[in-house]
């Protein structure tokens, strides 16, 4: 979940000038560049780069986005997010279909001495399904709510990479519960589970997934019976159903074990439905073994990776190493081999 230090020039991909907001590849690239802008904002702060020495402004200004607020962590004073407003030179561009008015972007982990301690602790909170209990999330949530309430009806995007994608998922989920659906671009989002997708033998991999689904469904039924008379599970199911109308864009790379399990998560659900085992998979889709374990201990848990619906975009272009496969820079490259699938929960 580390920062991508491979800066693609100072001004990002120049082939996006001007941006075609109706082109999904252009939209993906701009969202990725705005996330990169947040990374560079924090590095500018750490290295005391100011004014003309700052490297962050071109990443947003090149696409006519103005930085209107930095989101600062209260624990280490690092910049973990930013709010950008689209401010093009002409009114015609400002009224372009599908152009966002605001983009709220979140960076991932930066492994520098100024940030590594706080970021790693947040990574651990994410793994334990406890990111919603952190002060960084509180700051992010307040920022998203404020923009949505002050500018109702405006097109607002959420964007994030790695840990920042987890933050974007959590804020997006909470906004859905409030009846607000934000277009979301989630790059290399963490999937907190065993990386079964890395198993090369398809039959073994499929067997592991079926076994996990059966165990998860069984534990869910057992816990539901134990808490009979309580509406806790029905509330969770209703929340999952409400969330199904939100369809974020998930950008994953098979070479990145942090996010690659999303590929199998959605495909396995379809396979189970085709096998007539949809009831088992429906329970497994809404729960995880880790989530059930935490709830059995009485801990509040919200597994971010359990998403009902999504547009899954997989980068099948060759990745030289894990650093590239997990990096943000791949997502603004002009020529990618992508597999795109739409998954809708019903």
Steps between C-alpha positions, in 0.01 A plus 500: 500500500797727441533818299582481133811715450505460122372844401388501137645839415409818682162554339375145473388339174501773236288291263194602706498858376214577471318240712210318341273457803284249315799268460534254789875470442544877529293505818706219651826677415392833647381336822834318533695823442302679772584221743865541398461871574422413862811282526712784365331758726619302800851457361512875430414555867762253621775647282387858564444565130298819471385745234680440170689202647180308578441203267137427586310784321556378140334167578166674556533834322586332171141372494358833629442383857557746782611379842247641744586305815769265631384223734748478787536213745473617860757246624804575282381811312554325167289579194298186428237643268387804305189660357532623142249716312472496122565853378554496121581818305180491297136465604449244222754265661348561844163374373650191335296186557652261754757751623510501882466825689698364793744214546592386851818292479687292759857373486631166623791416729821700469800312638697804612599567860251788532200283410584131527400454864154654462431347159600148607277528809211592270584205275464278806167660586388427145606134527301474825194664337537792736588791271165662587620544860798721407522878514625512140174347384303749711679788327445345157133431567433853619668641190292284263177578684572872496558511125190289430277710727624843386481405130204262474445360153859570390702219348751395764764233452684299760842366405762311695794265471580205729435619859342808342270274298392342828424849632301580185303174530413572862392860438309393188317224690400742773371752249287228337336439839411870495348467153791664314673298226844629402689390191807324634836404349678246718854412396656180643242482781599264784320166526551368853503123449732215407636563146337197338523671161876434503444122481584396144299175491143601410338186649681541832417869504132430432498235772644742755238760411212253535633382835533857625147584386353194675688575823401867493135419428497240779648741753252767394203266553640389837545857620157594371344213699698599810374857478141395426263768618750770406465699179877548466537270199189630322634853536831387348320334210288809438813716504662270241193522279501880517869502411434289189385807305847656531735387222856627557774447244759254633839504327707193583812326376534118517864544604401695810400261779360793701211549257498199263253300711222729374529312169411168660249653742266612224565214257446236770166656592387460140633142486308404814180645359554298181544186715171565677674582828395863500358483855835392644690763307250771594585443866872476424493819292356701789745368759861398545651255745707778654196725531301222672791435737519866604124517549509185713744684726258791518709732284331733253621395155440630148687302231563749221574244230152344508342703222168389347549669162790644304653561161819294520784613273800265492834606355627189322798681346834350609624632835878485555472472879270543800593868537360576156200269540400684818601847382271784399696596186372203297150646498576809292697317231347550151518141376383239749354155446193509720225250576180666614208321665185635659373323811157583638360351819134403517 
